[in-house]
C-alpha cells in the first residue's frame, strides 16, 4: 500500500528534495532506526545529514528535555544570561576544550550551520580588514549568500540569483595528482602577477562531506596551518557536519594536531537534532561590538539543554574510541564493496563518514545513475543513504555513532548487496 503523500505534493514547495528519494511518511524513530506509518523499519545511514550523531531520541537527552519543559524553564531569551547557557558553557569549557588544550571564546549565532559560517566570515574580515576569502573546490558551507559564495556545487550556487563574490576557490589536495596545492596557494599569495587578493581567512572542511567524502591528509592540514601563520591569514575549520566525534575525534582537526583560529559547529552539537550552532573564536580575535552580529534565535535554550546532555553522553559512552574501533568494520565492508568492481568503484573515508564512489559505473551522459539505483535498492531493502559529490555519484555512509554492531553490519550488508545488484 502506498502512503498518502498528496498533501505534500499539492502544497509543499517544489524545493523539497530528500523526500523525493525516500517516499515514505515517517512517524517514529529510535536509535539507528526510522519507522514509517505502515510500521516498516529502516536503518538510518543518513543521520539527519550529520545532525543525529547520537541517534534518534536517546533516552538521556529526551529525559532532560522533558524535565526542562515540565518545569517551565525559560525557552527564549535572546542572548540574556540563563542557567542552561551557564551550564552549557561551563561544561563545554571544562570537559571539551580544556582537556584538549584549546582556548576559545564561544559565540552563539543563529541556530544553523550557515549562521555560524556567516558569523565566522564577518569576524575574519573585521579582524584582518580584508574582503577576500580562500575556500576549497568541493567544499560545502551553507546556502546563505556568504556561505554559498564559498560553496562550489553548481546547482547550489545557481539558486543565489546574484553574483557571488569576494571568494577565491583553490584546488583541494585530492583534485590534481602531482600538484602541490600548498605551493599553489603560496604562489597565489607571493606572485605579484597572480591577480589574487590576499584573503582574511582560508576556510575548509578537514573531510569534505557533500563534496564526495574526501579526508584531507594530516600532513597537508599541518602545512596549511603553517602557511596561514606565515602569511597572517586566519584558518577557519567548518566542523558543522564532520565534527562531534564523527571522524573518531570530537573535533575533526585533532587528528592533525592543529589549532584553527575559528571553528564552526552545528548539526550534532544540538545533541538531539535540535537547532544549535557555535562559533569558537581565539580570544584575541573576539573584537565584536555588542550586538554587531545577532539573531532572534541565537542560543535557543532547549538546544543548550540538549547539547550539554549530548556532550555528557558522548563522554560517558566513550564515543570517540568507539567510532575509531567500529570504524574498522565500515572500512572492511568498504574494501569488500570496492572488490565488486575494483576498476569502477572507489571508496573513501574514516571513522563513521564514508563514501562509495560509483562515477566509474556511469555512462558519460548519465552522471549519478548508478548511485541513484543503489540508493533506490537500499531504500527498498530498508536502508536510508544519501548521495553526494560530483554528479551525485557518491553514496554517503553516515551511521549514528552509538549504533550496535549487529545493526551496523546489517546496514552495510544491504549496501553491499545493492551495489552488487546494480552492477549486475
C-alpha positions as CSV (number, residue, x, y, z in Angstrom):
1,X,0.0,0.0,0.0
2,X,1.4,3.4,-1.0
3,X,1.4,6.0,1.8
4,X,-0.6,9.2,1.4
5,X,1.8,12.0,0.3
6,X,-0.8,14.0,-1.6
7,X,-0.8,17.0,0.8
8,X,3.0,17.4,0.5
9,X,2.9,17.2,-3.3
10,X,0.0,19.6,-3.5
11,X,1.0,22.3,-1.1
12,X,4.7,22.0,-0.2
13,X,7.2,23.9,-2.3
14,X,9.0,22.2,-5.2
15,X,12.2,23.0,-3.3
16,X,11.8,19.8,-1.3
17,X,14.5,17.3,-2.0
18,X,15.2,14.4,0.4
19,X,11.6,13.2,0.4
20,X,11.8,12.6,-3.3
21,X,14.4,9.8,-2.6
22,X,12.6,8.4,0.4
23,X,8.8,8.3,-0.5
24,X,7.5,7.3,2.9
25,X,5.7,9.1,5.7
26,X,7.9,8.6,8.9
27,X,6.3,8.6,12.3
28,X,8.7,7.4,15.0
29,X,12.4,6.8,15.4
30,X,14.7,5.3,17.9
31,X,18.5,4.8,17.9
32,X,19.6,3.9,14.4
33,X,16.0,3.1,13.2
34,X,13.2,5.1,11.5
35,X,9.7,3.8,11.2
36,X,7.0,4.8,8.6
37,X,3.3,5.0,9.2
38,X,2.9,1.4,8.0
39,X,5.3,0.2,10.7
40,X,8.2,-0.6,8.3
41,X,11.6,-0.3,9.8
42,X,14.6,1.4,8.1
43,X,18.2,1.5,9.2
44,X,19.3,5.2,9.1
45,X,22.7,5.7,7.5
46,X,21.6,9.3,6.6
47,X,21.6,10.5,10.2
48,X,19.9,13.8,9.6
49,X,22.7,14.9,7.3
50,X,25.0,14.6,10.3
51,X,22.7,16.2,12.9
52,X,22.0,12.9,14.7
53,X,25.3,11.6,15.8
54,X,23.8,10.1,18.9
55,X,20.9,8.5,17.0
56,X,17.2,9.2,17.2
57,X,15.6,10.0,20.6
58,X,18.4,9.0,23.0
59,X,16.9,8.4,26.4
60,X,19.2,10.7,28.4
61,X,18.7,13.7,26.2
62,X,15.0,13.1,25.8
63,X,14.5,12.9,29.6
64,X,16.5,16.2,30.2
65,X,14.3,18.0,27.6
66,X,11.1,16.7,29.1
67,X,12.2,17.6,32.6
68,X,13.1,21.1,31.5
69,X,9.7,21.6,29.7
70,X,7.7,20.3,32.7
71,X,9.5,22.8,35.0
72,X,8.5,25.7,32.7
73,X,12.2,26.5,32.0
74,X,12.9,29.6,30.0
75,X,12.6,28.8,26.3
76,X,13.5,32.0,24.6
77,X,16.0,34.6,26.0
78,X,17.9,36.1,23.0
79,X,21.4,36.4,24.5
80,X,20.4,37.1,28.1
81,X,22.0,35.2,30.9
82,X,20.3,31.9,31.7
83,X,21.0,28.8,33.7
84,X,21.1,26.5,30.6
85,X,23.6,28.8,28.9
86,X,25.8,28.9,32.0
87,X,25.7,25.2,32.5
88,X,26.5,24.5,28.8
89,X,29.4,27.0,28.7
90,X,30.9,25.6,31.9
91,X,30.7,22.0,30.7
92,X,32.0,22.8,27.2
93,X,35.0,24.7,28.5
94,X,35.9,22.3,31.3
95,X,35.1,19.0,29.7
96,X,35.7,19.6,26.0
97,X,38.1,22.4,25.4
98,X,40.5,22.4,28.3
99,X,41.3,18.7,28.2
100,X,42.3,19.2,24.6
101,X,44.4,22.3,25.4
102,X,42.1,24.6,23.5
103,X,41.3,28.1,24.4
104,X,38.3,29.5,22.6
105,X,35.6,32.1,23.3
106,X,32.1,30.8,22.4
107,X,29.7,32.8,20.2
108,X,26.1,31.8,19.8
109,X,25.0,32.9,16.3
110,X,21.7,31.8,14.7
111,X,20.7,28.2,15.1
112,X,22.1,26.7,11.8
113,X,25.5,25.9,10.4
114,X,25.3,28.6,7.7
115,X,24.6,31.2,10.5
116,X,27.9,30.1,12.2
117,X,29.8,30.3,8.9
118,X,28.4,33.8,8.1
119,X,29.5,35.0,11.6
120,X,33.0,33.5,11.1
121,X,33.4,35.2,7.7
122,X,32.2,38.6,9.1
123,X,34.6,38.4,12.1
124,X,37.6,37.3,9.9
125,X,37.1,40.2,7.6
126,X,36.7,42.6,10.5
127,X,39.8,41.3,12.2
128,X,42.1,41.4,9.1
129,X,40.4,44.3,7.3
130,X,40.5,42.3,4.1
131,X,37.5,41.2,2.0
132,X,38.7,38.1,0.2
133,X,38.4,34.5,1.5
134,X,40.1,31.4,0.2
135,X,37.8,28.3,0.0
136,X,38.4,24.8,-1.3
137,X,36.9,23.4,-4.5
138,X,34.5,20.7,-3.5
139,X,33.6,22.4,-0.3
140,X,30.0,22.9,1.1
141,X,29.5,25.6,3.7
142,X,25.8,26.6,3.6
143,X,23.1,28.2,1.5
144,X,23.0,31.9,2.6
145,X,24.9,34.4,0.4
146,X,28.2,34.5,2.3
147,X,28.3,30.7,2.8
148,X,27.1,29.9,-0.7
149,X,29.8,32.0,-2.2
150,X,32.2,29.6,-0.5
151,X,30.3,26.5,-1.7
152,X,31.3,25.1,-5.1
153,X,28.4,22.9,-6.1
154,X,27.0,24.4,-9.3
155,X,23.3,23.7,-8.6
156,X,23.5,25.3,-5.1
157,X,25.3,28.4,-6.5
158,X,22.7,28.8,-9.2
159,X,20.0,29.4,-6.6
160,X,21.7,32.5,-5.3
161,X,20.4,34.8,-8.1
162,X,23.2,37.3,-7.7
163,X,26.9,37.4,-8.3
164,X,28.9,35.5,-5.6
165,X,32.0,37.5,-4.9
166,X,35.0,38.0,-2.5
167,X,36.0,34.3,-2.6
168,X,38.9,32.7,-4.4
169,X,38.5,28.9,-4.8
170,X,41.6,26.8,-4.7
171,X,42.1,23.2,-5.6
172,X,41.5,20.6,-2.8
173,X,44.5,18.4,-2.2
174,X,42.9,15.3,-3.9
175,X,42.0,17.0,-7.2
176,X,45.2,17.1,-9.3
177,X,47.7,14.2,-8.6
178,X,51.1,15.6,-8.7
179,X,50.1,19.2,-8.0
180,X,51.4,20.6,-4.7
181,X,48.3,22.5,-3.7
182,X,50.0,24.2,-0.8
183,X,52.6,25.6,-3.1
184,X,49.9,26.7,-5.5
185,X,48.3,28.7,-2.6
186,X,51.7,30.0,-1.7
187,X,52.2,31.2,-5.3
188,X,48.8,33.0,-5.3
189,X,50.0,34.9,-2.2
190,X,53.5,35.7,-3.3
191,X,53.5,36.2,-7.1
192,X,52.8,39.8,-7.8
193,X,51.2,38.7,-11.0
194,X,48.8,36.2,-9.5
195,X,45.9,38.7,-9.7
196,X,44.5,37.4,-6.4
197,X,43.9,39.5,-3.4
198,X,45.3,38.3,-0.1
199,X,42.5,36.8,1.9
200,X,41.4,37.4,5.5
201,X,41.0,33.7,6.0
202,X,41.1,30.2,4.5
203,X,38.0,28.1,5.3
204,X,37.8,24.3,4.8
205,X,36.3,21.1,6.0
206,X,39.0,18.7,7.0
207,X,36.8,15.9,5.5
208,X,34.8,17.2,2.6
209,X,31.4,15.5,3.1
210,X,29.0,16.8,0.5
211,X,31.9,17.2,-1.9
212,X,32.2,13.4,-2.1
213,X,33.8,12.2,1.2
214,X,37.5,13.3,0.9
215,X,39.6,13.2,4.1
216,X,42.4,15.7,3.8
217,X,45.8,14.3,4.8
218,X,47.0,15.3,8.2
219,X,50.3,16.4,6.8
220,X,48.5,18.7,4.3
221,X,46.5,20.2,7.1
222,X,49.6,20.9,9.1
223,X,51.2,22.5,6.1
224,X,48.1,24.7,5.6
225,X,48.3,25.8,9.3
226,X,51.9,26.8,8.8
227,X,51.1,28.7,5.6
228,X,48.3,30.6,7.3
229,X,50.8,31.6,10.1
230,X,53.4,32.7,7.6
231,X,51.0,35.0,5.8
232,X,48.9,36.3,8.6
233,X,45.8,34.6,7.4
234,X,43.1,33.1,9.7
235,X,42.4,29.4,9.5
236,X,38.6,28.6,9.8
237,X,37.6,24.9,10.1
238,X,34.0,24.2,9.3
239,X,33.2,21.3,11.6
240,X,29.4,21.5,11.1
241,X,29.0,18.1,9.5
242,X,32.1,16.1,10.4
243,X,32.6,17.3,14.0
244,X,31.2,15.9,17.3
245,X,33.2,12.7,17.1
246,X,32.2,11.5,13.6
247,X,35.8,11.1,12.5
248,X,36.8,9.5,15.7
249,X,37.9,12.7,17.4
250,X,35.4,15.3,18.8
251,X,37.0,17.9,16.5
252,X,37.9,16.7,13.1
253,X,41.1,18.6,13.1
254,X,42.5,16.9,16.2
255,X,44.0,14.0,14.1
256,X,46.3,16.6,12.5
257,X,47.4,18.2,15.8
258,X,46.5,21.6,14.6
259,X,44.5,24.5,16.2
260,X,42.3,26.6,13.9
261,X,41.7,30.3,14.7
262,X,38.0,29.9,14.3
263,X,35.8,26.8,14.3
264,X,32.1,26.5,13.3
265,X,29.8,23.9,14.7
266,X,26.2,23.0,14.3
267,X,24.1,19.8,13.4
268,X,25.1,17.3,16.1
269,X,26.3,19.9,18.6
270,X,22.5,20.2,19.1
271,X,22.5,16.8,20.7
272,X,19.0,15.7,19.7
273,X,18.6,17.2,16.2
274,X,17.9,20.5,18.0
275,X,18.8,23.7,16.1
276,X,22.0,25.0,17.6
277,X,25.3,26.5,16.3
278,X,28.5,27.7,17.8
279,X,31.5,29.8,16.6
280,X,34.7,29.1,18.5
281,X,37.0,32.1,18.5
282,X,40.6,32.5,19.7
283,X,40.2,35.1,22.5
284,X,42.4,37.7,20.8
285,X,40.2,37.7,17.8
286,X,36.9,38.4,19.7
287,X,36.6,42.1,18.7
288,X,32.9,42.1,18.1
289,X,31.0,45.1,19.3
290,X,27.8,44.3,21.3
291,X,25.0,43.2,19.0
292,X,27.2,43.5,15.9
293,X,26.1,40.1,14.9
294,X,22.8,38.9,16.3
295,X,19.7,36.8,15.6
296,X,16.4,36.2,17.4
297,X,17.0,32.6,17.9
298,X,20.7,32.7,18.9
299,X,21.2,30.4,21.9
300,X,17.8,28.6,21.9
301,X,17.5,27.4,25.5
302,X,16.1,23.9,24.8
303,X,19.0,23.3,22.4
304,X,21.5,24.2,25.2
305,X,19.9,21.6,27.5
306,X,20.1,19.0,24.7
307,X,23.6,20.0,23.7
308,X,25.0,19.6,27.2
309,X,23.3,16.2,27.7
310,X,24.7,15.1,24.3
311,X,28.2,16.0,25.4
312,X,27.7,14.1,28.6
313,X,26.5,11.1,26.6
314,X,29.5,11.4,24.2
315,X,31.9,11.3,27.0
316,X,30.2,8.7,29.2
317,X,29.8,6.3,26.3
318,X,33.4,6.9,25.1
319,X,32.1,7.6,21.6
320,X,35.4,8.8,20.1
321,X,37.1,5.5,20.9
322,X,34.0,3.6,19.8
323,X,34.0,5.3,16.4
324,X,37.6,4.5,15.8
325,X,37.0,0.9,16.8
326,X,33.8,0.3,14.9
327,X,35.0,2.4,12.0
328,X,37.3,-0.6,11.2
329,X,34.1,-2.6,10.5
330,X,32.9,0.0,8.0
331,X,36.4,0.1,6.4
332,X,36.3,-3.7,5.9
333,X,33.0,-3.5,4.2
334,X,34.2,-0.7,2.0
335,X,37.0,-2.9,0.8
336,X,34.5,-5.7,0.1
337,X,32.3,-3.3,-1.9
338,X,35.2,-1.9,-3.9
339,X,36.2,-5.5,-4.7
340,X,32.9,-6.0,-6.5
341,X,34.3,-3.9,-9.4
342,X,37.7,-2.5,-8.4
343,X,38.2,-0.9,-11.8
344,X,35.0,1.1,-11.4
345,X,34.4,1.7,-7.7
346,X,36.3,3.8,-5.3
347,X,35.7,4.0,-1.5
348,X,37.0,6.8,0.8
349,X,36.5,7.9,4.4
350,X,37.4,7.5,8.0
351,X,35.6,6.9,11.3
352,X,31.9,7.0,10.6
353,X,31.9,9.0,7.4
354,X,32.5,7.0,4.2
355,X,31.7,7.3,0.5
356,X,31.2,4.7,-2.2
357,X,32.1,6.5,-5.5
358,X,30.3,5.0,-8.4
359,X,31.2,7.6,-11.0
360,X,33.2,4.9,-12.9
361,X,30.0,2.9,-13.3
362,X,28.1,5.8,-15.1
363,X,27.6,6.4,-18.8
364,X,29.0,9.8,-19.8
365,X,25.5,11.2,-20.5
366,X,24.0,9.9,-17.2
367,X,26.1,11.1,-14.2
368,X,24.8,9.7,-10.9
369,X,22.7,7.0,-12.5
370,X,24.4,4.1,-10.7
371,X,24.3,5.8,-7.3
372,X,20.6,6.5,-7.7
373,X,19.9,2.9,-8.5
374,X,21.9,1.9,-5.4
375,X,20.0,4.4,-3.3
376,X,16.7,3.1,-4.5
377,X,17.6,-0.5,-3.9
378,X,18.8,0.3,-0.4
379,X,15.5,2.0,0.4
380,X,13.5,-0.9,-0.9
381,X,15.5,-3.2,1.4
382,X,15.2,-0.9,4.4
383,X,18.3,1.3,4.4
384,X,18.4,5.0,4.0
385,X,21.5,6.6,2.4
386,X,22.3,9.9,0.7
387,X,24.1,10.8,-2.5
388,X,26.8,13.5,-2.7
389,X,29.8,14.6,-4.7
390,X,30.3,15.5,-8.3
391,X,27.3,14.4,-10.3
392,X,25.8,12.9,-7.1
393,X,27.8,9.8,-7.9
394,X,28.9,9.0,-4.3
395,X,26.8,7.1,-1.9
396,X,27.4,8.6,1.6
397,X,27.5,6.3,4.6
398,X,27.0,8.1,7.9
399,X,25.5,5.8,10.6
400,X,24.8,7.2,14.1
401,X,27.8,6.8,16.4
402,X,26.1,4.7,19.1
403,X,24.8,2.0,16.6
404,X,25.3,-1.6,17.8
405,X,27.5,-3.9,15.7
406,X,24.6,-6.1,14.5
407,X,22.6,-3.1,13.1
408,X,25.8,-1.7,11.6
409,X,26.6,-4.9,9.8
410,X,23.0,-5.4,8.7
411,X,23.0,-1.9,7.1
412,X,26.4,-2.5,5.4
413,X,25.3,-5.9,4.0
414,X,22.2,-4.2,2.4
415,X,24.5,-1.6,0.9
416,X,26.9,-4.2,-0.4
417,X,24.1,-6.3,-1.9
418,X,22.6,-3.2,-3.5
419,X,25.9,-2.3,-5.2
420,X,26.3,-5.9,-6.4
421,X,22.8,-6.0,-7.8
422,X,23.2,-2.6,-9.5
423,X,26.4,-3.7,-11.3
424,X,24.7,-7.0,-12.3
